[in-house]
């Protein structure tokens, strides 16, 4: 096998682009400044295709593919912003809003929330589905951070950053389907878990599910920019 | 041209949307060229009129009284605007939904009362089991999210509704704005 980089050419939104073999559609789109909305994807973490926001259409395929995990092939024709995709994206967001208790006006992440921003960007003005209003807990046992399950969208960024970057793997997902929740250790209180209190999970959380207790009210921007930098530094070593 | 009939209604909300509406300040005078306020918490009409062109509804539907009102409002209005997050999404009033109305009444009228500990059964309307946005009860024509929608949002939206110009709501406001 040769070490030479294998180049693929494909079309994204009628634009001819080239990619390296093994690259995802999302990577190639971003390199070419073609916008695909994402929610569970985070620069510097592995991709899991959990949220389905980045679904794209591939010519010749009936299936929609998540751009964050689908890799390119020669001659691929990708559409990222068709009416069908826009409708699916809106529905996905509506499902997320209806699933748990997202009360933007009193949320610590109001104004800094990726779910809220995406809702506005995708043209959501109301939720057509009935709200589920589940009874969920808030764990404030950690001295620095709180988890509010009412705001969690199960993107698993916290799980991934804890396992892949911090190397602690304190966070994981418990339960199945709609009953899934993120847990610390074997569902122990966050405060008495093996958490290293690094706070990376808080910074990558797209909503107000994970927040820093020292921040007041809605003044809570997240700063996940450290991730690609950290990875770069590690690779350089 | 005769003026359009504008009504505003206050269901289960904090009146903040009405405050924000009033924050349009001198632009209210400009709007008064096009509309007459025929029913509102801030005017002296007691009954919802038979024919209203535009109605702005603040607040979620939380009681049997709210439910009755919203159905009457819908029946007598051409354009119904869900004004603010409570009307659009339930918002703060809906935060009682996971625990139910009994727990709320118990807390307010028994646990936190120092005298006359009793849950009201007359005059105060019965609470619904779940607080819901108004579009789960009636057809809504325009959704104006925000907590509250800003005065600028109100002005842009009302101007568009009065003139019939297109209205791009996500460009103006969002949930929690």
Interface residues (C-beta under 8 A of the other chain):
Chain A: X97 X101 X102 X103 X104 X105 X106 X107 X110 X111 X116 X117 X119 X120 X121 X123 X124 X125 X126 X127 X128 X130 X131 X133 X134 X135 X136
Chain B: X82 X85 X88 X89 X90 X91 X92 X94 X95 X97 X98 X99 X130 X132 X133 X135 X136 X140 X143 X144 X145 X147 X169 X170 X174 X175 X176
